[in-house]
Amino acid sequence: MSTLKTVSSWQQEPKGGPGCDATDLGFARALLAGLTKEHKSVPSRFFYDKRGSELFEEITELPEYYLTRTETAILTENAEAIRKQTPAGSLLVEFGSGSSTKTEILLETLDRLAGYVAIDISPAALDEASQRLRKRFPELPIYTVVGNFSSPMRLPEQFLSVPKLGFFPGSTIGNLERDEAVSLLSNMREILGPGSRLIVGADLKKDREILQRAYDDSEGVTAQFNLNLLARANRELGTDFDLASFKHQAAYNEAEGRMESYLVSTKDQSVRILGQEINFSAGERMHTENSHKYEIEEFHKLCCSAGWAIQNVCTDDDRLFSVHVLQNTA
């Protein structure tokens, strides 16, 4: 079970052995497990090393990538309504905080927060964001945790009795299979506790061409982001992926209602991971990410399956994106 740390005492996670970071070892094992399957895959959580986080921030600024600017506009437009529904002295808990840029909308608006907890898998992103926020909000107690927020974790004891508002933006929920999404939302409900609320961003179903451009941009930044998985393996694990021999592919799976990202081998080749040789044939695909899209009613059923009640939903005028406010009535 993870515990949360103040920014002032935040450190990287402990080492997993001589010359081997625990994160690296987990990456190596997950990579080997995924690439020895009949249909090769790599867990998308490993996108976000320092370089991956930088590339994702570039993606959010691309004209084709509507998600970030649309969600930001929805949050800005509805910030005052969120403030009125949030008791003064609440604790804001963000799951998958990344750069925490959208969080600033809430931090600027909410009344006298008891603190802000940022949870993310990337130490670099947490460190950079927490330093920036401490300068902008010097009176705000800030806590960080490096870890997978799908696992149980304890909030600081001094916050157990205060109202809690969770924040899960960016349609990160869409990266999960539906049963995984229900499990994650259930775990968030347990972490936040009775009477808590949760703000979740979810991308909506829309024209295939809009989605295709968003996940395969004309500047190739998304392709660099996808290929950075292999570059990260070379840097951290000493693998020998030839990045020039793989290409990015994004495709919409209409039956599943999701965008799918792949890295495709352009030739017959092999790579060594933890001493094991992995072979790729020309045209073979390595699955790297799913991004599920939802109808509003479909997403509400998913949230209710996890024990949440629907308090409110906000969308943009073009109905590209949705922001849902959930209530834990337990």
C-alpha positions as CSV (number, residue, x, y, z in Angstrom):
1,M,0.0,0.0,0.0
2,S,1.4,3.4,-1.0
3,T,1.8,6.3,1.3
4,L,1.9,9.9,0.3
5,K,4.9,12.2,0.8
6,T,5.2,15.9,1.2
7,V,6.9,17.7,-1.6
8,S,9.7,18.8,0.7
9,S,10.7,15.2,1.5
10,W,9.8,13.6,-1.9
11,Q,12.4,11.2,-3.2
12,Q,12.5,8.6,-5.9
13,E,11.4,5.1,-5.1
14,P,13.9,2.8,-3.5
15,K,16.3,0.8,-5.7
16,G,15.5,-2.8,-6.7
17,G,19.1,-4.1,-6.5
18,P,22.7,-3.1,-7.4
19,G,22.5,-1.0,-10.6
20,C,18.8,-1.7,-11.1
21,D,16.0,0.7,-10.4
22,A,12.8,-1.0,-9.2
23,T,10.9,0.9,-12.0
24,D,13.4,-0.3,-14.6
25,L,13.0,-3.9,-13.4
26,G,9.2,-3.6,-13.6
27,F,9.5,-2.1,-17.1
28,A,11.8,-5.0,-18.3
29,R,9.5,-7.7,-17.0
30,A,6.4,-6.1,-18.4
31,L,8.1,-5.6,-21.8
32,L,9.3,-9.2,-21.9
33,A,5.8,-10.5,-20.9
34,G,4.1,-8.4,-23.5
35,L,6.4,-9.2,-26.3
36,T,6.3,-13.0,-25.8
37,K,2.5,-13.1,-26.3
38,E,1.0,-14.3,-29.5
39,H,-0.2,-10.7,-30.1
40,K,2.6,-8.5,-28.9
41,S,1.8,-5.5,-26.6
42,V,3.5,-3.1,-24.2
43,P,1.5,-1.5,-21.3
44,S,0.8,2.2,-22.1
45,R,1.8,3.2,-18.5
46,F,5.4,3.1,-19.6
47,F,4.9,6.0,-22.0
48,Y,5.6,8.5,-19.3
49,D,9.3,8.8,-18.6
50,K,10.7,12.3,-18.7
51,R,11.0,12.4,-22.5
52,G,7.5,10.7,-23.0
53,S,6.0,13.3,-20.7
54,E,7.6,16.1,-22.7
55,L,6.3,14.7,-26.0
56,F,2.8,14.3,-24.6
57,E,2.8,18.0,-23.6
58,E,3.7,18.8,-27.2
59,I,0.8,16.6,-28.4
60,T,-1.7,18.5,-26.2
61,E,-0.7,21.7,-28.1
62,L,-1.2,20.3,-31.6
63,P,-4.2,21.7,-33.6
64,E,-5.5,18.2,-34.3
65,Y,-5.5,17.2,-30.6
66,Y,-8.8,18.7,-29.4
67,L,-9.0,16.8,-26.1
68,T,-6.8,19.1,-23.9
69,R,-8.0,22.5,-25.0
70,T,-11.7,21.3,-25.0
71,E,-11.5,19.9,-21.5
72,T,-9.7,23.0,-20.3
73,A,-12.4,25.2,-21.7
74,I,-15.2,23.1,-20.1
75,L,-13.4,23.2,-16.7
76,T,-12.9,27.0,-17.0
77,E,-16.5,27.6,-17.9
78,N,-17.8,25.5,-15.0
79,A,-15.2,26.3,-12.4
80,E,-17.5,28.5,-10.4
81,A,-20.2,25.9,-10.3
82,I,-17.7,23.4,-9.1
83,R,-16.6,25.8,-6.4
84,K,-20.2,26.3,-5.1
85,Q,-20.6,22.5,-4.8
86,T,-17.3,22.0,-3.0
87,P,-17.1,22.7,0.7
88,A,-14.4,25.0,1.9
89,G,-11.4,23.2,3.4
90,S,-11.7,20.2,1.0
91,L,-8.7,18.1,0.0
92,L,-8.1,17.9,-3.8
93,V,-6.7,14.5,-4.9
94,E,-5.5,14.2,-8.5
95,F,-5.1,10.8,-10.1
96,G,-2.5,10.8,-12.9
97,S,-1.5,14.4,-12.3
98,G,1.2,14.8,-15.1
99,S,2.0,18.4,-15.6
100,S,-1.0,19.5,-13.4
101,T,-1.8,22.3,-15.8
102,K,-5.6,21.8,-15.7
103,T,-5.4,21.4,-11.9
104,E,-4.5,25.1,-11.6
105,I,-8.0,26.0,-12.8
106,L,-9.4,24.3,-9.7
107,L,-6.6,25.5,-7.4
108,E,-7.4,29.1,-8.4
109,T,-11.1,28.7,-7.8
110,L,-11.7,26.4,-4.8
111,D,-12.1,27.9,-1.4
112,R,-9.3,27.4,1.2
113,L,-8.2,23.9,0.2
114,A,-6.9,21.8,3.0
115,G,-4.3,20.4,0.6
116,Y,-3.5,19.0,-2.8
117,V,-2.4,15.4,-3.4
118,A,-0.8,14.6,-6.8
119,I,-0.4,11.0,-7.8
120,D,1.5,10.0,-10.9
121,I,3.7,7.2,-12.3
122,S,6.3,9.7,-13.5
123,P,8.7,11.1,-10.9
124,A,10.0,13.7,-13.3
125,A,6.5,15.1,-14.0
126,L,5.6,15.1,-10.3
127,D,8.8,16.9,-9.4
128,E,8.5,19.6,-12.0
129,A,4.8,20.2,-11.4
130,S,5.0,20.3,-7.6
131,Q,7.8,22.8,-7.8
132,R,5.8,25.0,-10.1
133,L,2.7,24.8,-8.0
134,R,4.6,25.5,-4.7
135,K,5.8,28.8,-6.2
136,R,2.3,29.8,-7.4
137,F,0.4,28.6,-4.3
138,P,3.0,28.9,-1.5
139,E,0.4,28.5,1.3
140,L,-1.1,25.3,-0.1
141,P,0.1,22.0,1.5
142,I,1.2,19.8,-1.4
143,Y,1.7,16.0,-1.3
144,T,3.0,13.7,-4.0
145,V,3.1,10.0,-4.6
146,V,4.9,8.1,-7.3
147,G,2.9,5.0,-8.1
148,N,0.0,3.3,-9.9
149,F,-3.2,4.7,-8.6
150,S,-5.1,1.6,-9.4
151,S,-3.6,0.1,-6.2
152,P,-4.9,0.8,-2.7
153,M,-3.3,3.8,-0.9
154,R,-3.7,5.8,2.3
155,L,-4.4,9.5,2.4
156,P,-2.5,11.5,5.1
157,E,-4.2,10.9,8.5
158,Q,-4.8,14.6,9.1
159,F,-7.1,14.6,6.1
160,L,-9.2,11.6,6.9
161,S,-12.1,13.7,8.2
162,V,-12.1,16.5,5.6
163,P,-14.3,16.6,2.5
164,K,-12.5,15.1,-0.6
165,L,-12.7,16.0,-4.3
166,G,-11.0,13.7,-6.7
167,F,-9.8,14.8,-10.1
168,F,-9.1,12.5,-13.0
169,P,-8.9,14.6,-16.2
170,G,-7.6,13.9,-19.7
171,S,-9.8,11.0,-20.6
172,T,-7.2,8.7,-19.1
173,I,-10.1,6.5,-18.2
174,G,-10.3,5.7,-21.9
175,N,-7.0,3.9,-21.8
176,L,-8.6,1.1,-19.8
177,E,-10.8,-1.8,-20.8
178,R,-14.4,-1.3,-19.5
179,D,-14.0,-3.8,-16.6
180,E,-10.7,-2.2,-15.7
181,A,-12.3,1.2,-15.7
182,V,-15.0,0.1,-13.3
183,S,-12.3,-1.4,-11.0
184,L,-10.3,1.8,-11.1
185,L,-13.3,4.0,-10.3
186,S,-14.2,1.7,-7.5
187,N,-10.7,1.9,-6.1
188,M,-10.8,5.7,-6.3
189,R,-14.1,5.7,-4.4
190,E,-12.4,3.6,-1.6
191,I,-9.4,6.0,-1.5
192,L,-11.6,9.1,-1.3
193,G,-14.1,7.7,1.1
194,P,-17.8,8.3,2.0
195,G,-19.3,11.6,0.8
196,S,-16.5,12.3,-1.6
197,R,-16.8,13.6,-5.1
198,L,-14.8,12.9,-8.3
199,I,-14.4,14.9,-11.5
200,V,-13.7,12.7,-14.5
201,G,-12.9,13.7,-18.1
202,A,-14.2,11.3,-20.8
203,D,-13.8,11.7,-24.5
204,L,-17.0,11.3,-26.6
205,K,-17.7,9.3,-29.7
206,K,-17.4,11.4,-32.9
207,D,-16.5,11.4,-36.5
208,R,-13.7,8.9,-37.4
209,E,-11.7,11.5,-39.3
210,I,-11.5,13.8,-36.3
211,L,-10.2,10.9,-34.2
212,Q,-7.7,9.8,-36.8
213,R,-6.1,13.2,-37.1
214,A,-5.9,13.5,-33.3
215,Y,-4.0,10.3,-32.9
216,D,-1.8,10.5,-36.0
217,D,-1.0,14.2,-36.4
218,S,0.6,15.7,-39.4
219,E,3.8,16.8,-37.6
220,G,4.5,13.2,-36.4
221,V,4.7,14.1,-32.7
222,T,2.4,11.3,-31.7
223,A,4.6,8.9,-33.7
224,Q,7.6,10.1,-31.7
225,F,5.7,9.6,-28.5
226,N,4.8,6.1,-29.4
227,L,8.4,5.3,-30.6
228,N,9.8,6.7,-27.3
229,L,8.6,3.4,-25.7
230,L,11.3,1.7,-27.6
231,A,13.8,4.5,-27.1
232,R,13.2,4.3,-23.4
233,A,13.8,0.5,-23.4
234,N,17.1,1.1,-25.2
235,R,18.1,3.9,-22.6
236,E,17.0,2.1,-19.5
237,L,17.3,-1.6,-20.2
238,G,20.1,-1.8,-22.8
239,T,17.8,-3.3,-25.5
240,D,18.7,-2.8,-29.1
241,F,15.5,-1.7,-30.8
242,D,16.1,-0.2,-34.2
243,L,13.6,2.7,-34.1
244,A,14.0,3.3,-37.8
245,S,12.5,-0.2,-38.4
246,F,9.2,0.5,-36.6
247,K,6.5,2.9,-37.6
248,H,3.5,4.4,-35.7
249,Q,0.0,3.3,-36.6
250,A,-3.3,4.6,-35.3
251,A,-6.7,3.0,-36.2
252,Y,-10.3,3.4,-35.1
253,N,-12.0,0.1,-33.9
254,E,-15.6,1.0,-34.4
255,A,-16.9,-2.3,-32.9
256,E,-15.1,-1.5,-29.6
257,G,-15.5,2.3,-29.8
258,R,-11.8,3.0,-29.4
259,M,-8.7,4.3,-31.0
260,E,-5.9,1.8,-31.1
261,S,-2.2,2.6,-31.3
262,Y,0.5,0.2,-32.6
263,L,4.2,0.1,-33.5
264,V,4.6,-1.9,-36.7
265,S,7.8,-3.7,-37.7
266,T,8.8,-2.7,-41.2
267,K,11.1,-5.8,-41.6
268,D,12.0,-9.1,-40.2
269,Q,14.2,-8.4,-37.1
270,S,15.0,-9.4,-33.5
271,V,15.7,-7.7,-30.2
272,R,17.2,-9.0,-26.9
273,I,15.4,-8.3,-23.6
274,L,16.7,-9.7,-20.3
275,G,18.9,-12.1,-22.3
276,Q,15.9,-13.4,-24.4
277,E,15.7,-12.9,-28.2
278,I,12.3,-11.6,-29.4
279,N,11.6,-11.9,-33.2
280,F,9.4,-9.6,-35.2
281,S,8.2,-10.4,-38.7
282,A,7.7,-7.7,-41.4
283,G,4.3,-6.0,-40.8
284,E,3.9,-7.5,-37.3
285,R,2.2,-5.1,-34.9
286,M,3.0,-4.3,-31.3
287,H,-0.1,-2.9,-29.5
288,T,0.7,0.1,-27.3
289,E,-2.5,1.8,-26.3
290,N,-6.3,1.9,-26.4
291,S,-8.3,5.1,-26.1
292,H,-12.0,4.3,-25.6
293,K,-14.6,6.8,-26.6
294,Y,-18.1,7.0,-24.9
295,E,-21.6,8.1,-25.3
296,I,-22.7,10.1,-22.2
297,E,-25.3,7.5,-21.1
298,E,-22.7,4.7,-21.7
299,F,-20.2,6.4,-19.4
300,H,-22.8,7.0,-16.7
301,K,-23.6,3.3,-16.6
302,L,-19.9,2.5,-16.2
303,C,-19.6,5.0,-13.3
304,C,-22.8,3.7,-11.6
305,S,-21.4,0.1,-11.9
306,A,-18.4,1.4,-9.8
307,G,-20.8,2.7,-7.1
308,W,-20.8,6.4,-8.0
309,A,-23.9,8.5,-8.4
310,I,-24.0,11.1,-11.2
311,Q,-24.2,14.7,-9.9
312,N,-23.6,16.6,-13.1
313,V,-22.1,16.4,-16.7
314,C,-20.7,19.2,-18.8
315,T,-19.8,19.2,-22.5
316,D,-18.6,21.7,-25.1
317,D,-21.0,23.0,-27.7
318,D,-19.7,20.6,-30.3
319,R,-20.0,17.7,-27.9
320,L,-16.4,16.6,-28.5
321,F,-15.6,16.0,-24.8
322,S,-17.4,15.6,-21.5
323,V,-16.6,16.3,-17.8
324,H,-18.6,14.4,-15.2
325,V,-19.0,15.2,-11.5
326,L,-19.6,12.0,-9.5
327,Q,-20.8,11.6,-5.9
328,N,-20.0,8.8,-3.5
329,T,-23.3,8.4,-1.6
330,A,-21.9,5.6,0.6
